[in-house]
Amino acid sequence: MAVTGDGTAHLWDTGTAVEVCRLRVDGHLSSCSFHPYEHRVVLGGSAGLYACEVSSDAVDDR
């Protein structure tokens, strides 16, 4: 997972190197972390913390 200054987080499948999910929030993002036991990520940035659930049903809006 990588976060960007424009408020976007990108999640890739490490086996295929394909982007599987893109999350957008208000403000810029500066950090991210995976929850160790669930399908969740926590994103941190200028607007605070975001807890996001990531599932195989996530829609890529590119």
C-alpha positions as a Markdown table, in Angstrom:
| # | Residue | x | y | z |
|---|---|---|---|---|
| 1 | Met | 0.0 | 0.0 | 0.0 |
| 2 | Ala | 1.2 | 3.5 | -0.7 |
| 3 | Val | -0.3 | 6.9 | 0.2 |
| 4 | Thr | 0.0 | 10.1 | -1.7 |
| 5 | Gly | -0.2 | 13.8 | -0.9 |
| 6 | Asp | -3.4 | 14.2 | -2.9 |
| 7 | Gly | -5.4 | 12.0 | -0.5 |
| 8 | Thr | -5.2 | 8.7 | -2.4 |
| 9 | Ala | -4.1 | 5.3 | -1.1 |
| 10 | His | -3.2 | 2.6 | -3.6 |
| 11 | Leu | -3.4 | -1.1 | -2.7 |
| 12 | Trp | -1.6 | -3.7 | -4.8 |
| 13 | Asp | -1.8 | -7.5 | -5.0 |
| 14 | Thr | 1.8 | -8.5 | -4.1 |
| 15 | Gly | 1.6 | -11.7 | -6.1 |
| 16 | Thr | 0.6 | -10.0 | -9.4 |
| 17 | Ala | 1.7 | -6.4 | -8.8 |
| 18 | Val | -1.8 | -5.3 | -10.0 |
| 19 | Glu | -3.5 | -2.4 | -8.3 |
| 20 | Val | -6.7 | -3.8 | -6.7 |
| 21 | Cys | -8.1 | -0.9 | -4.8 |
| 22 | Arg | -7.8 | 2.9 | -4.6 |
| 23 | Leu | -9.1 | 4.8 | -1.6 |
| 24 | Arg | -9.7 | 8.6 | -1.6 |
| 25 | Val | -10.1 | 10.9 | 1.4 |
| 26 | Asp | -10.3 | 14.7 | 2.0 |
| 27 | Gly | -6.9 | 16.3 | 2.5 |
| 28 | His | -3.5 | 14.7 | 2.1 |
| 29 | Leu | -2.4 | 11.3 | 3.5 |
| 30 | Ser | 0.9 | 10.7 | 5.2 |
| 31 | Ser | 0.7 | 7.2 | 6.6 |
| 32 | Cys | -1.0 | 3.8 | 6.4 |
| 33 | Ser | -1.1 | 0.5 | 8.3 |
| 34 | Phe | -2.8 | -2.8 | 7.9 |
| 35 | His | -4.8 | -4.3 | 10.8 |
| 36 | Pro | -3.1 | -7.6 | 11.7 |
| 37 | Tyr | -6.2 | -9.8 | 11.9 |
| 38 | Glu | -8.8 | -8.3 | 9.7 |
| 39 | His | -9.3 | -6.8 | 6.2 |
| 40 | Arg | -8.8 | -3.3 | 7.3 |
| 41 | Val | -6.4 | -0.5 | 6.8 |
| 42 | Val | -5.9 | 2.7 | 8.8 |
| 43 | Leu | -4.9 | 5.9 | 6.9 |
| 44 | Gly | -3.6 | 9.0 | 8.6 |
| 45 | Gly | -3.4 | 12.5 | 7.2 |
| 46 | Ser | -4.3 | 16.2 | 7.5 |
| 47 | Ala | -8.0 | 15.5 | 8.3 |
| 48 | Gly | -7.3 | 12.8 | 10.9 |
| 49 | Leu | -7.5 | 9.0 | 10.9 |
| 50 | Tyr | -9.6 | 6.8 | 8.6 |
| 51 | Ala | -10.3 | 3.1 | 9.2 |
| 52 | Cys | -11.3 | 1.4 | 6.0 |
| 53 | Glu | -12.5 | -2.1 | 5.3 |
| 54 | Val | -11.0 | -3.7 | 2.2 |
| 55 | Ser | -12.8 | -6.5 | 0.5 |
| 56 | Ser | -12.5 | -8.5 | -2.6 |
| 57 | Asp | -15.7 | -6.7 | -3.8 |
| 58 | Ala | -13.9 | -3.3 | -3.9 |
| 59 | Val | -14.6 | -1.4 | -7.1 |
| 60 | Asp | -11.8 | 0.2 | -9.0 |
| 61 | Asp | -13.1 | 3.6 | -10.2 |
| 62 | Arg | -10.4 | 4.4 | -12.6 |
